[in-house]
Each structure stands twice: as structure tokens, then as C-alpha cells.
């Protein structure tokens, strides 16, 4: 059965105010589970009374987890993060590996 998730966060840390939301879905196919999540948010920051501005964030994550045994999972994950303020920064990421729980 597919799992759908939603998370919304608002918090203040010092002079920074952070607001994010994330939506996700995961679907099992036998021993494999495919997932996708999308998130967005804002960071508003002031420091010493000077406004540093708003940073807009967008991100996606996707991947496959494959159960090799009850406690061992092989995975392939990827994603992208975009931060927009006075310039646009894009970061791509990926991971391939095996996780074992002791």
C-alpha cells in the first residue's frame, strides 16, 4: 500500500525565521520501495538589526530502497536543492550504498 506524508514546520532560531513544507509518497513493489518527496520553504534572517533578506528553498528527493534481508537494505537515492536569494544556487546529490541495522 502506498504511503503519503505531509509535514509543515515554522520555527524561530535566533534572528532567523524558518518556514517549510514537504509532501512525500512511497510505494512498495515486492522487496523494493520507490519514494519521492518535494519540499519548499523560506528563511527570513536579520542580524544586528540589518535585514539579510529572504532565502527561498525548493527541493526534491527520490530513490529506491531494496530489502536484501530483514536488516539489510541496498539503496539508490538522488535529489536536488535550489536556494534563491541574490543569486540562484542549485545542488544535485546522490547516494548509493547498503545499510545494515545491528
WOSULQUI-V444756 format. One record per residue. N is the residue number from 1. RES is the residue in one small letter. SS is DSSP state (A for helix, B for strand, O for the rest). BURIAL is 1 if it has 16 or more other C-alpha atoms within 10 Angstrom, else 0. Layout:
BEGIN
n->[N:N]
res->[RES:RES]
ss->[SS:SS]
burial->[BURIAL:BURIAL]
END
This chain:
BEGIN
n->[1:2:3:4:5:6:7:8:9:10:11:12:13:14:15:16:17:18:19:20:21:22:23:24:25:26:27:28:29:30:31:32:33:34:35:36:37:38:39:40:41:42:43:44:45:46:47:48:49:50:51:52:53:54:55:56:57:58:59:60:61:62:63:64:65:66:67:68:69:70:71:72:73:74:75:76:77:78:79:80:81:82:83:84:85:86:87:88:89:90:91:92:93:94:95:96:97:98:99:100:101:102]
res->[x:x:x:x:x:x:x:x:x:x:x:x:x:x:x:x:x:x:x:x:x:x:x:x:x:x:x:x:x:x:x:x:x:x:x:x:x:x:x:x:x:x:x:x:x:x:x:x:x:x:x:x:x:x:x:x:x:x:x:x:x:x:x:x:x:x:x:x:x:x:x:x:x:x:x:x:x:x:x:x:x:x:x:x:x:x:x:x:x:x:x:x:x:x:x:x:x:x:x:x:x:x]
ss->[O:O:B:B:B:B:B:B:B:B:B:B:B:O:O:B:B:B:B:B:B:B:B:B:B:B:B:B:B:O:O:B:B:B:B:B:B:B:B:B:B:B:B:B:B:B:B:O:O:B:B:B:B:B:B:B:B:B:B:B:B:B:B:B:B:B:B:O:O:O:O:B:B:B:B:B:B:B:B:B:B:B:B:B:O:O:O:B:B:B:B:B:B:B:B:B:B:B:B:B:O:O]
burial->[0:0:0:0:0:0:0:0:0:0:0:0:0:0:0:0:0:1:1:1:0:1:0:1:0:1:0:0:0:0:0:1:1:1:1:1:1:1:1:1:1:1:1:1:1:0:0:0:0:0:0:0:0:1:1:1:1:1:1:1:1:1:1:1:1:1:1:0:0:0:0:0:1:1:1:0:1:0:1:0:1:1:1:0:0:0:0:0:0:0:0:0:0:0:0:0:0:0:0:0:0:0]
END
